């Protein structure tokens, strides 16, 4: 969680997709991790929907 907090503390990130990719890269940098799923939900981002978000899955090669 410290790493994710550090990413967020760097400043505003326009796209949730960018935030998800940066979190996935951080998690995959741990030698014990081979795969990661990151889901980010932004409530009330779109007036006509409850929320908007993204889910990505990344695996080490």
N, CA, C and O atoms as a Maestro MAE file, in Angstrom:
{
 s_m_m2io_version
 :::
 2.0.0
}

f_m_ct {
 s_m_title
 :::
 protein
 m_atom[244] {
  # First column is atom index #
  i_m_mmod_type
  r_m_x_coord
  r_m_y_coord
  r_m_z_coord
  i_m_residue_number
  s_m_chain_name
  s_m_pdb_residue_name
  s_m_pdb_atom_name
  i_m_atomic_number
  :::
  1 25 0.810 -1.199 0.000 1 A "UNK " " N  " 7
  2 3 0.000 0.000 0.000 1 A "UNK " " CA " 6
  3 2 0.855 1.265 0.000 1 A "UNK " " C  " 6
  4 15 0.434 2.303 -0.510 1 A "UNK " " O  " 8
  5 25 2.039 1.178 0.565 2 A "UNK " " N  " 7
  6 3 2.913 2.361 0.562 2 A "UNK " " CA " 6
  7 2 3.258 2.786 -0.858 2 A "UNK " " C  " 6
  8 15 3.277 3.975 -1.174 2 A "UNK " " O  " 8
  9 25 3.526 1.815 -1.700 3 A "UNK " " N  " 7
  10 3 3.870 2.125 -3.082 3 A "UNK " " CA " 6
  11 2 2.722 2.776 -3.832 3 A "UNK " " C  " 6
  12 15 2.930 3.714 -4.601 3 A "UNK " " O  " 8
  13 25 1.518 2.285 -3.614 4 A "UNK " " N  " 7
  14 3 0.345 2.867 -4.262 4 A "UNK " " CA " 6
  15 2 0.110 4.281 -3.747 4 A "UNK " " C  " 6
  16 15 -0.197 5.185 -4.523 4 A "UNK " " O  " 8
  17 25 0.254 4.469 -2.446 5 A "UNK " " N  " 7
  18 3 0.111 5.811 -1.881 5 A "UNK " " CA " 6
  19 2 1.155 6.755 -2.455 5 A "UNK " " C  " 6
  20 15 0.867 7.933 -2.668 5 A "UNK " " O  " 8
  21 25 2.351 6.265 -2.709 6 A "UNK " " N  " 7
  22 3 3.414 7.096 -3.290 6 A "UNK " " CA " 6
  23 2 3.061 7.502 -4.722 6 A "UNK " " C  " 6
  24 15 3.301 8.642 -5.121 6 A "UNK " " O  " 8
  25 25 2.498 6.581 -5.488 7 A "UNK " " N  " 7
  26 3 2.071 6.902 -6.854 7 A "UNK " " CA " 6
  27 2 1.009 7.998 -6.818 7 A "UNK " " C  " 6
  28 15 1.079 8.962 -7.580 7 A "UNK " " O  " 8
  29 25 0.039 7.850 -5.941 8 A "UNK " " N  " 7
  30 3 -1.040 8.835 -5.840 8 A "UNK " " CA " 6
  31 2 -0.510 10.177 -5.355 8 A "UNK " " C  " 6
  32 15 -0.975 11.223 -5.806 8 A "UNK " " O  " 8
  33 25 0.454 10.159 -4.446 9 A "UNK " " N  " 7
  34 3 1.010 11.396 -3.895 9 A "UNK " " CA " 6
  35 2 1.801 12.202 -4.923 9 A "UNK " " C  " 6
  36 15 2.042 13.392 -4.721 9 A "UNK " " O  " 8
  37 25 2.207 11.570 -6.019 10 A "UNK " " N  " 7
  38 3 2.959 12.278 -7.063 10 A "UNK " " CA " 6
  39 2 2.119 13.339 -7.757 10 A "UNK " " C  " 6
  40 15 2.666 14.235 -8.400 10 A "UNK " " O  " 8
  41 25 0.818 13.252 -7.639 11 A "UNK " " N  " 7
  42 3 -0.056 14.246 -8.246 11 A "UNK " " CA " 6
  43 2 -1.182 13.610 -9.030 11 A "UNK " " C  " 6
  44 15 -1.262 12.389 -9.161 11 A "UNK " " O  " 8
  45 25 -2.045 14.456 -9.547 12 A "UNK " " N  " 7
  46 3 -3.241 14.004 -10.263 12 A "UNK " " CA " 6
  47 2 -2.872 13.189 -11.508 12 A "UNK " " C  " 6
  48 15 -1.993 13.566 -12.284 12 A "UNK " " O  " 8
  49 25 -3.556 12.085 -11.668 13 A "UNK " " N  " 7
  50 3 -3.407 11.243 -12.855 13 A "UNK " " CA " 6
  51 2 -4.739 11.317 -13.590 13 A "UNK " " C  " 6
  52 15 -5.774 10.937 -13.043 13 A "UNK " " O  " 8
  53 25 -4.717 11.801 -14.821 14 A "UNK " " N  " 7
  54 3 -5.959 12.045 -15.561 14 A "UNK " " CA " 6
  55 2 -6.776 10.780 -15.812 14 A "UNK " " C  " 6
  56 15 -7.992 10.781 -15.622 14 A "UNK " " O  " 8
  57 25 -6.121 9.712 -16.233 15 A "UNK " " N  " 7
  58 3 -6.844 8.508 -16.639 15 A "UNK " " CA " 6
  59 2 -6.717 7.392 -15.611 15 A "UNK " " C  " 6
  60 15 -5.623 7.107 -15.126 15 A "UNK " " O  " 8
  61 25 -7.840 6.763 -15.283 16 A "UNK " " N  " 7
  62 3 -7.779 5.623 -14.367 16 A "UNK " " CA " 6
  63 2 -6.986 4.487 -14.993 16 A "UNK " " C  " 6
  64 15 -6.389 3.683 -14.275 16 A "UNK " " O  " 8
  65 25 -6.968 4.406 -16.329 17 A "UNK " " N  " 7
  66 3 -6.185 3.379 -17.008 17 A "UNK " " CA " 6
  67 2 -4.692 3.555 -16.726 17 A "UNK " " C  " 6
  68 15 -3.972 2.576 -16.524 17 A "UNK " " O  " 8
  69 25 -4.239 4.791 -16.714 18 A "UNK " " N  " 7
  70 3 -2.834 5.074 -16.407 18 A "UNK " " CA " 6
  71 2 -2.508 4.689 -14.974 18 A "UNK " " C  " 6
  72 15 -1.466 4.090 -14.710 18 A "UNK " " O  " 8
  73 25 -3.385 5.027 -14.060 19 A "UNK " " N  " 7
  74 3 -3.181 4.654 -12.657 19 A "UNK " " CA " 6
  75 2 -3.130 3.136 -12.506 19 A "UNK " " C  " 6
  76 15 -2.273 2.614 -11.794 19 A "UNK " " O  " 8
  77 25 -4.034 2.431 -13.165 20 A "UNK " " N  " 7
  78 3 -4.054 0.968 -13.096 20 A "UNK " " CA " 6
  79 2 -2.757 0.370 -13.627 20 A "UNK " " C  " 6
  80 15 -2.204 -0.546 -13.020 20 A "UNK " " O  " 8
  81 25 -2.271 0.877 -14.747 21 A "UNK " " N  " 7
  82 3 -1.014 0.372 -15.320 21 A "UNK " " CA " 6
  83 2 0.163 0.621 -14.372 21 A "UNK " " C  " 6
  84 15 1.017 -0.248 -14.199 21 A "UNK " " O  " 8
  85 25 0.203 1.794 -13.766 22 A "UNK " " N  " 7
  86 3 1.308 2.099 -12.852 22 A "UNK " " CA " 6
  87 2 1.263 1.209 -11.610 22 A "UNK " " C  " 6
  88 15 2.305 0.771 -11.122 22 A "UNK " " O  " 8
  89 25 0.075 0.945 -11.105 23 A "UNK " " N  " 7
  90 3 -0.056 0.043 -9.955 23 A "UNK " " CA " 6
  91 2 0.353 -1.369 -10.350 23 A "UNK " " C  " 6
  92 15 1.060 -2.040 -9.599 23 A "UNK " " O  " 8
  93 25 -0.081 -1.827 -11.520 24 A "UNK " " N  " 7
  94 3 0.286 -3.165 -11.986 24 A "UNK " " CA " 6
  95 2 1.802 -3.288 -12.125 24 A "UNK " " C  " 6
  96 15 2.382 -4.293 -11.712 24 A "UNK " " O  " 8
  97 25 2.445 -2.278 -12.701 25 A "UNK " " N  " 7
  98 3 3.908 -2.297 -12.842 25 A "UNK " " CA " 6
  99 2 4.585 -2.386 -11.482 25 A "UNK " " C  " 6
  100 15 5.548 -3.131 -11.306 25 A "UNK " " O  " 8
  101 25 4.075 -1.623 -10.526 26 A "UNK " " N  " 7
  102 3 4.636 -1.648 -9.174 26 A "UNK " " CA " 6
  103 2 4.526 -3.043 -8.562 26 A "UNK " " C  " 6
  104 15 5.500 -3.572 -8.025 26 A "UNK " " O  " 8
  105 25 3.354 -3.622 -8.644 27 A "UNK " " N  " 7
  106 3 3.138 -4.945 -8.047 27 A "UNK " " CA " 6
  107 2 4.005 -5.997 -8.742 27 A "UNK " " C  " 6
  108 15 4.590 -6.853 -8.079 27 A "UNK " " O  " 8
  109 25 4.089 -5.937 -10.067 28 A "UNK " " N  " 7
  110 3 4.883 -6.915 -10.811 28 A "UNK " " CA " 6
  111 2 6.388 -6.764 -10.575 28 A "UNK " " C  " 6
  112 15 7.158 -7.673 -10.884 28 A "UNK " " O  " 8
  113 25 6.805 -5.631 -10.035 29 A "UNK " " N  " 7
  114 3 8.229 -5.457 -9.736 29 A "UNK " " CA " 6
  115 2 8.663 -6.300 -8.534 29 A "UNK " " C  " 6
  116 15 9.858 -6.476 -8.297 29 A "UNK " " O  " 8
  117 25 7.698 -6.818 -7.779 30 A "UNK " " N  " 7
  118 3 7.996 -7.721 -6.668 30 A "UNK " " CA " 6
  119 2 8.326 -9.100 -7.246 30 A "UNK " " C  " 6
  120 15 7.541 -9.655 -8.015 30 A "UNK " " O  " 8
  121 25 9.469 -9.645 -6.884 31 A "UNK " " N  " 7
  122 3 9.915 -10.926 -7.448 31 A "UNK " " CA " 6
  123 2 8.996 -12.099 -7.113 31 A "UNK " " C  " 6
  124 15 9.035 -13.125 -7.791 31 A "UNK " " O  " 8
  125 25 8.179 -11.960 -6.086 32 A "UNK " " N  " 7
  126 3 7.283 -13.052 -5.688 32 A "UNK " " CA " 6
  127 2 5.963 -13.038 -6.460 32 A "UNK " " C  " 6
  128 15 5.167 -13.969 -6.335 32 A "UNK " " O  " 8
  129 25 5.727 -12.013 -7.242 33 A "UNK " " N  " 7
  130 3 4.461 -11.865 -7.963 33 A "UNK " " CA " 6
  131 2 4.650 -12.276 -9.418 33 A "UNK " " C  " 6
  132 15 5.612 -11.868 -10.069 33 A "UNK " " O  " 8
  133 25 3.710 -13.099 -9.926 34 A "UNK " " N  " 7
  134 3 3.777 -13.480 -11.339 34 A "UNK " " CA " 6
  135 2 2.606 -12.904 -12.138 34 A "UNK " " C  " 6
  136 15 2.676 -12.808 -13.364 34 A "UNK " " O  " 8
  137 25 1.533 -12.524 -11.447 35 A "UNK " " N  " 7
  138 3 0.364 -11.994 -12.120 35 A "UNK " " CA " 6
  139 2 -0.371 -11.037 -11.185 35 A "UNK " " C  " 6
  140 15 -0.327 -11.186 -9.964 35 A "UNK " " O  " 8
  141 25 -1.044 -10.056 -11.775 36 A "UNK " " N  " 7
  142 3 -1.777 -9.084 -10.967 36 A "UNK " " CA " 6
  143 2 -3.052 -8.674 -11.700 36 A "UNK " " C  " 6
  144 15 -3.063 -8.546 -12.924 36 A "UNK " " O  " 8
  145 25 -4.121 -8.470 -10.939 37 A "UNK " " N  " 7
  146 3 -5.347 -7.885 -11.459 37 A "UNK " " CA " 6
  147 2 -5.574 -6.597 -10.677 37 A "UNK " " C  " 6
  148 15 -5.574 -6.596 -9.446 37 A "UNK " " O  " 8
  149 25 -5.767 -5.507 -11.404 38 A "UNK " " N  " 7
  150 3 -6.022 -4.213 -10.768 38 A "UNK " " CA " 6
  151 2 -7.382 -3.729 -11.245 38 A "UNK " " C  " 6
  152 15 -7.646 -3.667 -12.446 38 A "UNK " " O  " 8
  153 25 -8.240 -3.388 -10.292 39 A "UNK " " N  " 7
  154 3 -9.564 -2.854 -10.616 39 A "UNK " " CA " 6
  155 2 -9.689 -1.504 -9.923 39 A "UNK " " C  " 6
  156 15 -9.486 -1.388 -8.715 39 A "UNK " " O  " 8
  157 25 -10.024 -0.501 -10.701 40 A "UNK " " N  " 7
  158 3 -10.220 0.839 -10.153 40 A "UNK " " CA " 6
  159 2 -11.621 1.289 -10.531 40 A "UNK " " C  " 6
  160 15 -12.016 1.222 -11.695 40 A "UNK " " O  " 8
  161 25 -12.362 1.745 -9.539 41 A "UNK " " N  " 7
  162 3 -13.717 2.230 -9.746 41 A "UNK " " CA " 6
  163 2 -13.787 3.672 -9.265 41 A "UNK " " C  " 6
  164 15 -13.352 3.991 -8.159 41 A "UNK " " O  " 8
  165 25 -14.335 4.533 -10.105 42 A "UNK " " N  " 7
  166 3 -14.469 5.949 -9.777 42 A "UNK " " CA " 6
  167 2 -15.967 6.275 -9.695 42 A "UNK " " C  " 6
  168 15 -16.619 6.492 -10.717 42 A "UNK " " O  " 8
  169 25 -16.499 6.305 -8.476 43 A "UNK " " N  " 7
  170 3 -17.937 6.574 -8.320 43 A "UNK " " CA " 6
  171 2 -18.309 7.959 -8.854 43 A "UNK " " C  " 6
  172 15 -17.554 8.920 -8.712 43 A "UNK " " O  " 8
  173 25 -19.483 8.036 -9.467 44 A "UNK " " N  " 7
  174 3 -20.060 9.298 -9.928 44 A "UNK " " CA " 6
  175 2 -19.203 10.016 -10.971 44 A "UNK " " C  " 6
  176 15 -19.321 11.232 -11.122 44 A "UNK " " O  " 8
  177 25 -18.356 9.302 -11.682 45 A "UNK " " N  " 7
  178 3 -17.527 9.918 -12.720 45 A "UNK " " CA " 6
  179 2 -18.359 10.334 -13.926 45 A "UNK " " C  " 6
  180 15 -18.021 11.284 -14.632 45 A "UNK " " O  " 8
  181 25 -19.445 9.613 -14.150 46 A "UNK " " N  " 7
  182 3 -20.357 9.902 -15.256 46 A "UNK " " CA " 6
  183 2 -21.752 10.086 -14.658 46 A "UNK " " C  " 6
  184 15 -22.227 9.245 -13.895 46 A "UNK " " O  " 8
  185 25 -22.387 11.173 -15.009 47 A "UNK " " N  " 7
  186 3 -23.684 11.495 -14.409 47 A "UNK " " CA " 6
  187 2 -24.725 10.395 -14.626 47 A "UNK " " C  " 6
  188 15 -25.551 10.143 -13.748 47 A "UNK " " O  " 8
  189 25 -24.691 9.752 -15.769 48 A "UNK " " N  " 7
  190 3 -25.697 8.741 -16.101 48 A "UNK " " CA " 6
  191 2 -25.384 7.352 -15.548 48 A "UNK " " C  " 6
  192 15 -26.145 6.414 -15.784 48 A "UNK " " O  " 8
  193 25 -24.291 7.206 -14.825 49 A "UNK " " N  " 7
  194 3 -23.902 5.888 -14.307 49 A "UNK " " CA " 6
  195 2 -23.524 5.988 -12.832 49 A "UNK " " C  " 6
  196 15 -23.172 7.056 -12.333 49 A "UNK " " O  " 8
  197 25 -23.606 4.856 -12.154 50 A "UNK " " N  " 7
  198 3 -23.192 4.809 -10.754 50 A "UNK " " CA " 6
  199 2 -21.689 5.017 -10.621 50 A "UNK " " C  " 6
  200 15 -21.220 5.623 -9.658 50 A "UNK " " O  " 8
  201 25 -20.935 4.507 -11.598 51 A "UNK " " N  " 7
  202 3 -19.479 4.599 -11.531 51 A "UNK " " CA " 6
  203 2 -18.883 4.316 -12.904 51 A "UNK " " C  " 6
  204 15 -19.549 3.813 -13.809 51 A "UNK " " O  " 8
  205 25 -17.619 4.654 -13.021 52 A "UNK " " N  " 7
  206 3 -16.831 4.291 -14.204 52 A "UNK " " CA " 6
  207 2 -15.563 3.642 -13.678 52 A "UNK " " C  " 6
  208 15 -15.140 3.919 -12.556 52 A "UNK " " O  " 8
  209 25 -14.962 2.790 -14.474 53 A "UNK " " N  " 7
  210 3 -13.753 2.147 -13.980 53 A "UNK " " CA " 6
  211 2 -13.049 1.334 -15.039 53 A "UNK " " C  " 6
  212 15 -13.419 1.314 -16.213 53 A "UNK " " O  " 8
  213 25 -12.016 0.665 -14.566 54 A "UNK " " N  " 7
  214 3 -11.203 -0.160 -15.448 54 A "UNK " " CA " 6
  215 2 -10.698 -1.353 -14.642 54 A "UNK " " C  " 6
  216 15 -10.498 -1.267 -13.430 54 A "UNK " " O  " 8
  217 25 -10.497 -2.460 -15.340 55 A "UNK " " N  " 7
  218 3 -9.900 -3.648 -14.739 55 A "UNK " " CA " 6
  219 2 -8.858 -4.176 -15.729 55 A "UNK " " C  " 6
  220 15 -9.153 -4.392 -16.905 55 A "UNK " " O  " 8
  221 25 -7.638 -4.378 -15.231 56 A "UNK " " N  " 7
  222 3 -6.589 -4.934 -16.101 56 A "UNK " " CA " 6
  223 2 -5.965 -6.137 -15.416 56 A "UNK " " C  " 6
  224 15 -5.945 -6.232 -14.188 56 A "UNK " " O  " 8
  225 25 -5.465 -7.040 -16.216 57 A "UNK " " N  " 7
  226 3 -4.728 -8.204 -15.725 57 A "UNK " " CA " 6
  227 2 -3.388 -8.208 -16.448 57 A "UNK " " C  " 6
  228 15 -3.339 -8.118 -17.674 57 A "UNK " " O  " 8
  229 25 -2.314 -8.311 -15.695 58 A "UNK " " N  " 7
  230 3 -0.972 -8.346 -16.272 58 A "UNK " " CA " 6
  231 2 -0.216 -9.533 -15.693 58 A "UNK " " C  " 6
  232 15 -0.375 -9.870 -14.519 58 A "UNK " " O  " 8
  233 25 0.603 -10.161 -16.523 59 A "UNK " " N  " 7
  234 3 1.387 -11.316 -16.126 59 A "UNK " " CA " 6
  235 2 2.829 -11.102 -16.579 59 A "UNK " " C  " 6
  236 15 3.081 -10.551 -17.651 59 A "UNK " " O  " 8
  237 25 3.765 -11.542 -15.752 60 A "UNK " " N  " 7
  238 3 5.185 -11.452 -16.142 60 A "UNK " " CA " 6
  239 2 5.444 -12.401 -17.292 60 A "UNK " " C  " 6
  240 15 4.817 -13.456 -17.397 60 A "UNK " " O  " 8
  241 25 6.365 -12.024 -18.146 61 A "UNK " " N  " 7
  242 3 6.721 -12.871 -19.276 61 A "UNK " " CA " 6
  243 2 7.792 -13.841 -18.898 61 A "UNK " " C  " 6
  244 15 8.221 -14.641 -19.729 61 A "UNK " " O  " 8
  :::
 }
 m_bond[243] {
  # First column is bond index #
  i_m_from
  i_m_to
  i_m_order
  :::
  1 1 2 1
  2 2 3 1
  3 3 4 2
  4 3 5 1
  5 5 6 1
  6 6 7 1
  7 7 8 2
  8 7 9 1
  9 9 10 1
  10 10 11 1
  11 11 12 2
  12 11 13 1
  13 13 14 1
  14 14 15 1
  15 15 16 2
  16 15 17 1
  17 17 18 1
  18 18 19 1
  19 19 20 2
  20 19 21 1
  21 21 22 1
  22 22 23 1
  23 23 24 2
  24 23 25 1
  25 25 26 1
  26 26 27 1
  27 27 28 2
  28 27 29 1
  29 29 30 1
  30 30 31 1
  31 31 32 2
  32 31 33 1
  33 33 34 1
  34 34 35 1
  35 35 36 2
  36 35 37 1
  37 37 38 1
  38 38 39 1
  39 39 40 2
  40 39 41 1
  41 41 42 1
  42 42 43 1
  43 43 44 2
  44 43 45 1
  45 45 46 1
  46 46 47 1
  47 47 48 2
  48 47 49 1
  49 49 50 1
  50 50 51 1
  51 51 52 2
  52 51 53 1
  53 53 54 1
  54 54 55 1
  55 55 56 2
  56 55 57 1
  57 57 58 1
  58 58 59 1
  59 59 60 2
  60 59 61 1
  61 61 62 1
  62 62 63 1
  63 63 64 2
  64 63 65 1
  65 65 66 1
  66 66 67 1
  67 67 68 2
  68 67 69 1
  69 69 70 1
  70 70 71 1
  71 71 72 2
  72 71 73 1
  73 73 74 1
  74 74 75 1
  75 75 76 2
  76 75 77 1
  77 77 78 1
  78 78 79 1
  79 79 80 2
  80 79 81 1
  81 81 82 1
  82 82 83 1
  83 83 84 2
  84 83 85 1
  85 85 86 1
  86 86 87 1
  87 87 88 2
  88 87 89 1
  89 89 90 1
  90 90 91 1
  91 91 92 2
  92 91 93 1
  93 93 94 1
  94 94 95 1
  95 95 96 2
  96 95 97 1
  97 97 98 1
  98 98 99 1
  99 99 100 2
  100 99 101 1
  101 101 102 1
  102 102 103 1
  103 103 104 2
  104 103 105 1
  105 105 106 1
  106 106 107 1
  107 107 108 2
  108 107 109 1
  109 109 110 1
  110 110 111 1
  111 111 112 2
  112 111 113 1
  113 113 114 1
  114 114 115 1
  115 115 116 2
  116 115 117 1
  117 117 118 1
  118 118 119 1
  119 119 120 2
  120 119 121 1
  121 121 122 1
  122 122 123 1
  123 123 124 2
  124 123 125 1
  125 125 126 1
  126 126 127 1
  127 127 128 2
  128 127 129 1
  129 129 130 1
  130 130 131 1
  131 131 132 2
  132 131 133 1
  133 133 134 1
  134 134 135 1
  135 135 136 2
  136 135 137 1
  137 137 138 1
  138 138 139 1
  139 139 140 2
  140 139 141 1
  141 141 142 1
  142 142 143 1
  143 143 144 2
  144 143 145 1
  145 145 146 1
  146 146 147 1
  147 147 148 2
  148 147 149 1
  149 149 150 1
  150 150 151 1
  151 151 152 2
  152 151 153 1
  153 153 154 1
  154 154 155 1
  155 155 156 2
  156 155 157 1
  157 157 158 1
  158 158 159 1
  159 159 160 2
  160 159 161 1
  161 161 162 1
  162 162 163 1
  163 163 164 2
  164 163 165 1
  165 165 166 1
  166 166 167 1
  167 167 168 2
  168 167 169 1
  169 169 170 1
  170 170 171 1
  171 171 172 2
  172 171 173 1
  173 173 174 1
  174 174 175 1
  175 175 176 2
  176 175 177 1
  177 177 178 1
  178 178 179 1
  179 179 180 2
  180 179 181 1
  181 181 182 1
  182 182 183 1
  183 183 184 2
  184 183 185 1
  185 185 186 1
  186 186 187 1
  187 187 188 2
  188 187 189 1
  189 189 190 1
  190 190 191 1
  191 191 192 2
  192 191 193 1
  193 193 194 1
  194 194 195 1
  195 195 196 2
  196 195 197 1
  197 197 198 1
  198 198 199 1
  199 199 200 2
  200 199 201 1
  201 201 202 1
  202 202 203 1
  203 203 204 2
  204 203 205 1
  205 205 206 1
  206 206 207 1
  207 207 208 2
  208 207 209 1
  209 209 210 1
  210 210 211 1
  211 211 212 2
  212 211 213 1
  213 213 214 1
  214 214 215 1
  215 215 216 2
  216 215 217 1
  217 217 218 1
  218 218 219 1
  219 219 220 2
  220 219 221 1
  221 221 222 1
  222 222 223 1
  223 223 224 2
  224 223 225 1
  225 225 226 1
  226 226 227 1
  227 227 228 2
  228 227 229 1
  229 229 230 1
  230 230 231 1
  231 231 232 2
  232 231 233 1
  233 233 234 1
  234 234 235 1
  235 235 236 2
  236 235 237 1
  237 237 238 1
  238 238 239 1
  239 239 240 2
  240 239 241 1
  241 241 242 1
  242 242 243 1
  243 243 244 2
  :::
 }
}
